Amino acid sequence: MISDDDLIALVRNYNPKTNEALIREAYAYGRDMHEGQLRHSGEPYFTHPVAVAAILTEQRLDDATIITALLHDTIEDTRASYADVTERFGEEVASLVDGVTKLTNLQLSSTETKQAENFRKLFMAMSRDLRVILVKLADRLHNMRTIRAMKTEKQAQKARETMDIYAPLAGRMGMQWMREELEDMAFRVLNPEGRSSIIRRFITLQKETGDVIHRITGDMRKELEKAGIEAEVFGRAKKPYSIWRKMQEKEVGFSRLSDIYGFRIITQSDMDCYRTLGAIHQRWSAVPGRFKDYVSQPKTNGYRSIHTTVSGRDGKRVEVQIRTRQMHDVAETGVAAHWSYRDGVRTQNPFAVDPAKWIASLTEQFETEEDHEDFLETVKLEMYSDQVFCFTPKGEVIKLPKGATPLDFAYAIHTRIGHACVGAKVDGLRVPLWTRVKNGQSVEIITAEGQTPQATWLDIATTGKARSAIRRALREQDRERFVRLGHELARAAFEHVGRKVSDKVIETAARNLRIPNANELLARLGSAEISTRAVVQAVYPDLVPEEGEEIDPARAVIGLQPGQSFRRGTCCQALPGERIVGITYRGEGVVVHKIDCDRLADFEDQTDRWLDLHWSEGNHAAGYVVTLDLTIGNDAGVLGRICTLIGQNKANISDLEFLDRKPDFYRLYANVELRDTEHAHSLLTALEAESDVAQVTRVQEETKIGARAENG
C-alpha cells in the first residue's frame, strides 16, 4: 500500500502548493475508519481508497478530489457520518463523498425501468459536480484491476456493467486511455478465449514482421526532421478489445485487419500539426475516407487532434494522431483537465471545456424524456457516439454522431426544421432521408408546410435529440387523433340514449368525472382509457341501465317461441342494438337477419315464416363475429399495428383472409368478435382514424363472394 508520504509526493509533483496536512489527516482518518475491514483478496480494505487516490494523481487533480478518493467509502461502510466529514474536511469534500456514496448504491445493471431511473440520478450527480464521476471511474478502474479476487459470477456482472456503462462514459468524457483499459479488463473476464487468441496472433505477427512500431516511428522521425518540424513520435499496438471490436464491425479476420498499430505525433504548435500531416502524406499514401480534423472542429468534450490512416508499400495500414502538447493533455484527461494542476495553480488549458457547459449539452435532451425506455436509449446513444461534422448551405458546422442521417441534421438545426422535413440534398444531390452522412459533406434540408413527423422516422433518426422530438410530436398527433375519435364516440353514445352531444354536455361530463377539461376527457375516451358508458352515465345516469352480468348468448334474442333456437345469418351478421327479424326453418330453428338485409327479399311471399324479434337489453358478450373488409398500407409493421389496434378496442380476431397483395397495399378480410353496434362503431371509427388504413367497411355475404371471384 502507498504510504501517506508517497501519496503526498505524487500530488506535490504537479501541485507544490498542496495542503499536505489535510491530505495526511484524510489518510489517517480513512485508515482508522476502515480498520479491520478486508477486501476479497484478503488485503486491508484501505489499500483500495489509497489506490483510487493514486490513480487520480495521474490526472493532476485538485486536493478536494484526492481527499474524496481517500474517504469515498467511509460514509457508506464505516461509522463515519456526513456531519463528521464536513466538520473535519469541509462542506465541499463531504458533498463529494456523499455524491460518490449515492452513485455506488445505484444498480446501473438492473431492470430497464430501474436502470433508466438510476441513469437519471447518475446524470443529476454529474451535473452537480463532475468530480463525483471522476472518483467513481477511478474506483471502478481499481476494482477491475483487482477483479480476480471476486467470485466468478460477480466478476461477470461487474465486467458487463463496466463494458456497457463505465467504459463508454469514460470515453464520452474524453478519458480514452481509461476507456481502453476498462474495456480490455472487462474483455478479459467476458471473453478470455477471444482475448487470448488476439494476443497469440499478435505474437505470431511480430515474429513474421519484426518490430514494426520501432521501424515506423524511426521513419516518421526522419521525415519530420527533413521538414524541419520538432515533434515527439510514439507508437503502440492497439488493445486486444479494440482489435476484436474492429474484427466484429468489419466482419473480417485478424489477417485482413491492417490498422492494428497506432502512432501519435506531438508537435509544438497548431501550424506544425498541419505541416506534420503534409509530411506524413508525402511519405505514405493516405487512405480515403479515414481523415478527421478535430483541431478545427473539436469534439464537445474538448478533444482536439488530427486523425489520418496511411498505408506503406507493403500495404500495411497504420493510424496516426497529430496534436500539440496542450491538446494531448486534454486528450488524456478529457473534461477532468478543468481541475488539473501544474506548479501549484490550476492549469489554464485553452482546450479544456467548462464542465458545466459540457454536462448541460449532454443532459439537454435527457431532461425532456418522459418514458423510461426512451431515456435509457437516448443515454446509451449519446454515450457511445463518435462525431462527424457536416455543413449547412451557409457554411455553418453541425456536429452529429457517427451514423447520423439528414433527418438528424434537420433536428440538430431546429426542431421546427426537423418536423417540416420532406427531403434532403447532400453535396447538391437529392438523397433518401436514411442516408448516412459523412465528414465534410454539405447538407441541405428541404421542408414543406403542413409536413408532420412520421412513425417510420424513428427507424431513420439516430440522435437522442431527433428521436425525442419525433416521439413528442407523435404523442401530440395521437392526442389530436384520440380527441377526434373521442368526439365521434361520444356523439354515437349520446345518440344511442336519445340525446345530442354538445360542448356543454362534454364539459359537464368532465367535471363530474373529475377530469381537467373537455379535451382531456375526449382524448381518454378515444384512447379507450374510459368508456362511453361512463361518460353518458356522468351526465344522464337515469338513461344508462346498471351494469350486471353478461346476457346468456342463448337468451340474447327476445320473441322466440318456447324451445326455439336461433342463429345469426352469415349474410348480414346482425349485432345487438340493430333492428332484427327472424326467418323460421323447419328443424333448423330461426335465422336472425338485420331488418335491411337483402336476403329477406327471398321471403317476401312467405310471411308466415317471419318473426318480430329484438335483442335483450343489457351487456352482451363479445362473441358476435363480423367480417371487416380492410385495405391497408403494405409497409413493415402495419399489419401488426392494425391487429394491436383491434385488440386495444377489446375485439378478438378469429380469422384473417388475404384477398389481394400489391406492392403498396394489402386487401384482406378480418373476422372480429364484437359485443354490439356501439362496439362495432367504436372499432370502425378507430380503424378509419388510423393513417395506415385506406378503407374499412362491414361486408355482406354477396360482397364476400364477389371479392373472392375478382381475386380468385
Order of alpha helices (4+ residues) and beta strands (2+ residues): alpha-alpha-alpha-alpha-alpha-alpha-alpha-alpha-alpha-alpha-alpha-alpha-alpha-alpha-beta-alpha-beta-alpha-beta-beta-beta-beta-alpha-beta-beta-alpha-alpha-beta-beta-alpha-alpha-beta-beta-beta-alpha-alpha-alpha-alpha-alpha-beta-beta-beta-beta-beta-beta-alpha-beta-beta-alpha-beta-alpha
